[in-house]
Amino acid sequence: MTERQSQVGEDLVAERQLVVGLVAAPGLPFELAKTLAQRLSAVMQVPDSPVRWEFVVRPEPLVGTASIDVDLVQLARERMLSEEWHFAICLTDLPLRVRRRPVTAFASRALGVGVVSVPAFGAVDLEDRVLQAVLYLLGELDPSDAARHARQAAQGRTQFRSWRLRRLESPVGSPDVAEQDNVRFVTATAVGNIRLLLGMVRANRPWRLIIGLSRVLVAAAGTAVFGLASPPIWWIADAMSWPRLLAVGLVSAAVICIALIAGHGLWERPQDPAARERVTLVNLATTLTVALGVVTLLAALLVVTTLADTAVLLEAVLARELHHTPDFGVYIRIAWLVSALAIIGGAMGAALETDLTVREAAYGYRAAEDPHRRRS
């Protein structure tokens, strides 16, 4: 055997592959995990390094279930052993907190498992923030020199998309040694909880809320068509001031929000005093999710009705009914009032929706898996 062949053989022996499993809840965490696996595979490779990194993604519905019986660390550990990974990192959409401070990530060195709470990173620059958290966790799980060099190179090569991420330590938080071999990253109480709340709202994807409620859409559309073809609605809209029109819109939006939240059991009531803060946070996220969904519906209706009334309602017809020549402001007033009334019609349609349908629209897959989740 030549000297070169001997050297190649030694290199092959020295080279090792580390497999990291990303166990993610279905929905936003799973979509993030698929993107992160590709980015991590690229940024963690260091030329001439004996370590080769491989990242695999697996969905796990239980990771997104807010049941007290689910241990995220143990769940990821069992998956790691069954899949024969070296490490496992769990991406969950559940809020994690300790002493009122949000926990963004947790690492158990002894078990080789990490947990990332995706909502704790807020609603913007989410992919880069979670990527940085995963790099930090890998630093805790594998302190070897080769792995450390790979992580340092990865952090140096990672191109962040926004100047706001020049100080990612703030979203990720500071390390706090919970106990021996366990490290968690916590953020400031006030800023961290605001970021956590916004992250929870984003995870719920409020812009998809109304799309999942067919009866609400049908009732709103039917009411809008009736309003556009009704001269009394034209008279009322023309006579109303903008402050009063805005008040009507806000009231109509509040009505459908109450119909969805109170009428379908989306409001949690804590049965355990220790869970009061968590329930308050969940209720705030629910309220914001529904409110943003309703605002999205109102905006969409306003655009559609404005296009419809300018195209269908002839100026001569309106002038005959209103006894003056209408300008564009009149068309906007009519469209706004019709949209507000359509929201009221949507509230009536919300009463016909099933509880499961509303929960699925508000919370995604979790409602179908655990219909009692919001009642804890």
C-alpha positions as CSV (number, residue, x, y, z in Angstrom):
1,M,0.0,0.0,0.0
2,T,1.4,3.3,-1.0
3,E,1.7,6.3,1.4
4,R,-1.1,8.1,-0.4
5,Q,-3.5,5.1,-0.2
6,S,-2.7,4.9,3.5
7,Q,-3.5,8.6,4.0
8,V,-6.8,8.2,2.2
9,G,-7.7,5.3,4.3
10,E,-6.9,7.2,7.5
11,D,-9.1,10.1,6.3
12,L,-12.0,7.8,5.6
13,V,-11.7,6.4,9.1
14,A,-11.5,9.8,10.7
15,E,-14.5,11.2,8.8
16,R,-17.8,10.8,10.6
17,Q,-21.3,11.7,9.7
18,L,-23.7,13.3,12.2
19,V,-27.4,13.0,11.6
20,V,-29.7,15.5,13.1
21,G,-33.4,14.9,13.1
22,L,-35.8,17.9,13.0
23,V,-39.1,16.8,14.6
24,A,-41.7,19.4,13.8
25,A,-45.4,20.0,14.5
26,P,-47.5,20.1,11.3
27,G,-48.2,23.5,9.9
28,L,-45.8,26.4,10.2
29,P,-43.1,24.5,12.2
30,F,-43.0,21.7,9.7
31,E,-42.7,24.1,6.7
32,L,-39.9,25.9,8.6
33,A,-38.1,22.7,9.3
34,K,-38.0,21.7,5.6
35,T,-36.5,25.0,4.7
36,L,-34.0,24.9,7.6
37,A,-32.8,21.4,6.8
38,Q,-31.7,22.7,3.4
39,R,-30.0,25.8,4.8
40,L,-28.3,23.9,7.6
41,S,-27.0,21.2,5.3
42,A,-25.3,24.0,3.2
43,V,-24.0,26.2,6.0
44,M,-22.7,23.5,8.3
45,Q,-20.4,21.9,5.8
46,V,-16.8,23.0,6.3
47,P,-14.1,22.2,3.8
48,D,-11.5,19.6,5.0
49,S,-13.6,18.9,8.1
50,P,-13.9,15.3,9.3
51,V,-17.5,15.9,10.2
52,R,-20.4,15.7,7.7
53,W,-23.8,16.9,8.7
54,E,-27.1,15.5,7.5
55,F,-30.5,17.0,8.5
56,V,-33.7,15.0,8.1
57,V,-37.2,16.3,8.8
58,R,-40.1,14.3,10.4
59,P,-43.6,15.6,11.1
60,E,-45.0,14.7,14.6
61,P,-48.6,15.8,15.4
62,L,-48.1,15.3,19.2
63,V,-45.4,18.0,19.2
64,G,-48.2,20.6,18.6
65,T,-50.6,19.2,21.2
66,A,-50.9,21.2,24.3
67,S,-51.6,18.2,26.5
68,I,-49.9,17.9,29.9
69,D,-49.2,14.3,29.1
70,V,-46.9,15.1,26.3
71,D,-43.2,15.5,27.1
72,L,-41.5,17.2,24.1
73,V,-38.0,16.2,25.1
74,Q,-38.9,12.5,25.7
75,L,-41.0,12.4,22.5
76,A,-38.0,13.7,20.5
77,R,-35.7,11.3,22.3
78,E,-37.8,8.3,21.4
79,R,-37.9,9.4,17.8
80,M,-34.1,9.9,17.8
81,L,-33.5,6.4,19.1
82,S,-35.9,4.8,16.7
83,E,-34.5,6.6,13.7
84,E,-30.9,6.1,14.9
85,W,-30.1,9.8,14.7
86,H,-27.2,11.4,16.7
87,F,-29.3,14.4,17.8
88,A,-32.9,15.5,17.6
89,I,-34.3,19.0,17.7
90,C,-38.1,19.5,18.2
91,L,-39.8,22.5,16.6
92,T,-43.1,23.2,18.3
93,D,-45.7,25.9,18.0
94,L,-46.5,25.8,21.7
95,P,-45.5,28.6,24.0
96,L,-42.9,27.7,26.6
97,R,-42.3,29.9,29.6
98,V,-40.5,29.8,33.0
99,R,-41.1,32.4,35.7
100,R,-43.1,34.5,33.2
101,R,-40.2,34.6,30.8
102,P,-40.6,33.0,27.4
103,V,-38.3,30.1,26.6
104,T,-37.1,30.2,23.0
105,A,-35.0,27.0,23.1
106,F,-34.0,24.2,25.4
107,A,-31.1,21.7,25.2
108,S,-30.6,18.5,27.1
109,R,-27.0,17.5,26.7
110,A,-27.4,14.1,28.4
111,L,-30.3,13.1,26.1
112,G,-29.0,14.8,22.9
113,V,-32.3,16.6,22.4
114,G,-33.2,20.2,21.8
115,V,-36.6,22.0,21.7
116,V,-37.4,25.2,19.8
117,S,-40.6,27.2,20.5
118,V,-41.3,28.8,17.2
119,P,-43.8,31.4,18.4
120,A,-41.2,32.8,20.9
121,F,-39.4,34.3,17.9
122,G,-42.2,36.6,16.9
123,A,-43.8,37.2,13.6
124,V,-40.9,38.7,11.4
125,D,-37.6,37.2,10.2
126,L,-38.8,33.9,11.6
127,E,-36.7,31.6,9.5
128,D,-33.4,33.3,10.3
129,R,-34.1,33.5,14.0
130,V,-35.0,29.8,14.3
131,L,-31.9,29.0,12.2
132,Q,-29.8,30.8,14.7
133,A,-31.5,29.0,17.6
134,V,-30.9,25.6,16.0
135,L,-27.2,26.6,15.7
136,Y,-27.0,27.5,19.3
137,L,-28.7,24.2,20.3
138,L,-26.2,22.2,18.2
139,G,-23.5,24.0,20.1
140,E,-24.9,22.8,23.4
141,L,-25.6,19.2,22.2
142,D,-22.2,18.5,20.5
143,P,-19.3,20.5,22.1
144,S,-16.7,18.7,20.0
145,D,-14.0,20.9,18.3
146,A,-14.9,19.8,14.8
147,A,-18.6,20.5,15.3
148,R,-17.8,23.8,17.0
149,H,-15.7,24.9,14.0
150,A,-18.6,24.0,11.7
151,R,-21.1,26.0,13.7
152,Q,-18.8,29.0,13.8
153,A,-18.3,28.8,10.1
154,A,-22.1,28.5,9.6
155,Q,-22.8,31.5,11.7
156,G,-20.1,33.5,9.8
157,R,-21.5,32.4,6.4
158,T,-25.2,32.9,7.2
159,Q,-26.6,35.9,5.4
160,F,-29.4,37.4,7.3
161,R,-32.1,39.2,5.4
162,S,-32.6,42.2,7.7
163,W,-30.6,44.7,9.7
164,R,-32.8,43.8,12.6
165,L,-31.0,40.5,12.9
166,R,-27.6,41.9,13.5
167,R,-28.4,41.4,17.1
168,L,-30.1,38.0,17.1
169,E,-29.1,37.4,20.7
170,S,-32.2,39.4,21.6
171,P,-34.8,37.2,19.9
172,V,-32.9,34.0,20.8
173,G,-32.3,35.1,24.4
174,S,-29.6,34.4,26.9
175,P,-28.6,30.9,28.1
176,D,-29.8,29.9,31.5
177,V,-28.6,26.7,33.1
178,A,-31.7,25.1,34.3
179,E,-30.0,22.1,35.9
180,Q,-27.0,19.9,35.2
181,D,-26.7,19.1,31.5
182,N,-29.7,21.2,30.7
183,V,-29.6,24.7,29.2
184,R,-32.5,26.9,28.2
185,F,-32.6,30.2,26.3
186,V,-34.9,32.8,27.9
187,T,-35.8,36.3,26.8
188,A,-36.8,39.5,28.6
189,T,-40.2,39.4,30.2
190,A,-42.0,42.3,28.6
191,V,-40.5,42.3,25.1
192,G,-40.3,38.5,25.0
193,N,-44.0,38.0,25.9
194,I,-45.1,40.5,23.2
195,R,-42.9,38.7,20.7
196,L,-44.4,35.4,21.9
197,L,-47.9,36.7,21.5
198,L,-47.3,37.9,17.9
199,G,-45.6,34.6,17.1
200,M,-48.6,32.7,18.3
201,V,-50.9,34.8,16.2
202,R,-48.7,34.2,13.1
203,A,-48.7,30.5,13.8
204,N,-52.5,30.6,13.7
205,R,-52.4,32.3,10.2
206,P,-55.3,34.7,10.7
207,W,-55.4,35.5,7.0
208,R,-56.7,32.0,6.4
209,L,-59.4,32.1,9.0
210,I,-62.4,33.3,6.9
211,I,-61.4,31.1,3.9
212,G,-62.1,28.1,6.0
213,L,-65.6,29.3,7.0
214,S,-67.8,28.7,3.9
215,R,-71.1,29.6,5.6
216,V,-69.6,32.9,6.7
217,L,-68.5,33.7,3.2
218,V,-71.8,32.8,1.6
219,A,-73.8,34.8,4.1
220,A,-71.5,37.8,3.7
221,A,-71.6,37.6,-0.1
222,G,-75.4,37.3,-0.1
223,T,-75.8,40.3,2.2
224,A,-73.4,42.4,0.0
225,V,-75.4,41.6,-3.2
226,F,-78.6,42.6,-1.5
227,G,-77.1,45.9,-0.1
228,L,-75.7,46.9,-3.5
229,A,-79.1,46.5,-5.1
230,S,-81.0,48.3,-2.4
231,P,-81.7,52.1,-2.8
232,P,-82.4,52.6,0.9
233,I,-78.8,51.5,1.6
234,W,-77.7,54.2,-0.9
235,W,-79.7,56.8,0.9
236,I,-78.4,55.9,4.4
237,A,-74.8,55.7,3.2
238,D,-75.0,59.1,1.5
239,A,-76.5,60.7,4.6
240,M,-74.1,59.2,7.1
241,S,-70.8,61.0,8.2
242,W,-67.5,59.1,8.1
243,P,-67.2,58.8,11.9
244,R,-70.6,57.1,12.0
245,L,-69.7,54.9,9.1
246,L,-66.5,53.9,10.8
247,A,-68.3,53.2,14.0
248,V,-70.8,50.9,12.1
249,G,-67.8,49.0,10.6
250,L,-66.2,48.5,14.0
251,V,-69.4,47.4,15.6
252,S,-70.1,44.9,12.8
253,A,-66.5,43.5,13.1
254,A,-66.9,43.2,16.9
255,V,-70.2,41.3,16.4
256,I,-68.7,38.6,14.2
257,C,-65.7,38.3,16.5
258,I,-67.9,37.6,19.4
259,A,-70.0,35.2,17.4
260,L,-66.9,33.2,16.5
261,I,-65.2,33.3,19.9
262,A,-68.1,33.0,22.3
263,G,-70.4,31.0,20.0
264,H,-67.9,28.2,19.3
265,G,-66.0,27.9,22.6
266,L,-62.7,29.5,21.5
267,W,-62.4,31.3,24.8
268,E,-60.5,29.2,27.4
269,R,-61.3,29.3,31.1
270,P,-58.5,28.2,33.5
271,Q,-59.4,25.3,35.7
272,D,-56.0,25.4,37.4
273,P,-54.8,28.8,38.9
274,A,-51.3,27.8,37.8
275,A,-52.4,27.9,34.2
276,R,-54.0,31.3,34.4
277,E,-51.2,33.2,32.7
278,R,-50.9,30.6,29.9
279,V,-54.7,30.8,29.3
280,T,-54.6,34.6,29.3
281,L,-51.9,34.5,26.6
282,V,-53.8,31.9,24.5
283,N,-57.0,34.0,24.8
284,L,-55.2,37.1,23.6
285,A,-53.7,35.2,20.7
286,T,-57.2,33.9,19.8
287,T,-58.8,37.4,20.0
288,L,-56.1,38.9,17.8
289,T,-56.3,35.9,15.3
290,V,-60.0,36.3,14.9
291,A,-59.9,40.1,14.8
292,L,-57.2,40.1,12.0
293,G,-59.2,37.5,10.1
294,V,-62.3,39.6,10.3
295,V,-60.4,42.7,9.3
296,T,-59.1,40.8,6.3
297,L,-62.6,39.9,5.3
298,L,-63.8,43.5,5.7
299,A,-60.9,44.8,3.6
300,A,-61.7,42.2,0.9
301,L,-65.4,43.0,0.9
302,L,-64.6,46.7,0.6
303,V,-62.4,46.2,-2.4
304,V,-65.0,43.9,-4.1
305,T,-68.0,46.1,-3.3
306,T,-66.2,49.3,-4.5
307,L,-65.4,47.7,-7.8
308,A,-69.0,46.4,-8.1
309,D,-70.8,49.6,-7.2
310,T,-68.6,51.7,-9.5
311,A,-69.2,49.3,-12.3
312,V,-73.0,48.5,-11.8
313,L,-74.5,51.6,-10.2
314,L,-74.8,54.2,-13.0
315,E,-74.3,57.8,-12.1
316,A,-77.7,58.7,-13.5
317,V,-79.4,56.1,-11.4
318,L,-77.7,57.3,-8.2
319,A,-78.4,61.0,-9.1
320,R,-82.1,60.2,-9.5
321,E,-82.3,58.4,-6.1
322,L,-80.0,60.7,-4.1
323,H,-81.1,64.0,-5.7
324,H,-77.6,65.1,-6.4
325,T,-74.7,64.1,-8.7
326,P,-72.6,61.4,-6.9
327,D,-68.9,61.7,-6.6
328,F,-66.4,58.9,-5.9
329,G,-66.8,59.5,-2.1
330,V,-70.5,58.5,-2.4
331,Y,-69.5,55.2,-4.0
332,I,-66.9,54.6,-1.2
333,R,-69.6,55.3,1.4
334,I,-72.0,52.8,-0.2
335,A,-69.3,50.2,-0.5
336,W,-68.3,50.7,3.2
337,L,-71.8,50.4,4.5
338,V,-72.5,47.4,2.3
339,S,-69.3,45.7,3.6
340,A,-70.2,46.5,7.2
341,L,-73.7,45.0,6.7
342,A,-72.2,42.0,4.9
343,I,-70.0,41.4,8.0
344,I,-73.2,41.3,10.1
345,G,-74.6,38.7,7.6
346,G,-71.3,36.8,8.1
347,A,-71.9,36.7,11.8
348,M,-75.3,35.0,11.2
349,G,-73.5,32.5,9.0
350,A,-70.9,31.9,11.8
351,A,-73.8,30.7,14.0
352,L,-74.4,27.9,11.4
353,E,-70.8,26.7,11.4
354,T,-69.8,23.7,13.5
355,D,-67.4,24.1,16.5
356,L,-64.9,21.9,14.8
357,T,-65.0,23.8,11.6
358,V,-64.3,27.1,13.4
359,R,-61.5,25.6,15.4
360,E,-59.9,24.1,12.3
361,A,-60.0,27.5,10.6
362,A,-58.6,29.3,13.7
363,Y,-56.0,26.8,14.8
364,G,-55.4,24.4,11.9
365,Y,-54.7,20.7,12.3
366,R,-54.7,20.9,16.1
367,A,-58.4,21.3,16.4
368,A,-59.1,18.1,14.5
369,E,-56.7,16.1,16.6
370,D,-57.7,17.5,19.9
371,P,-61.2,19.1,19.9
372,H,-61.0,19.8,23.7
373,R,-57.6,21.6,23.4
374,R,-59.1,25.0,23.9
375,R,-61.0,24.1,27.0
376,S,-58.1,23.3,29.3
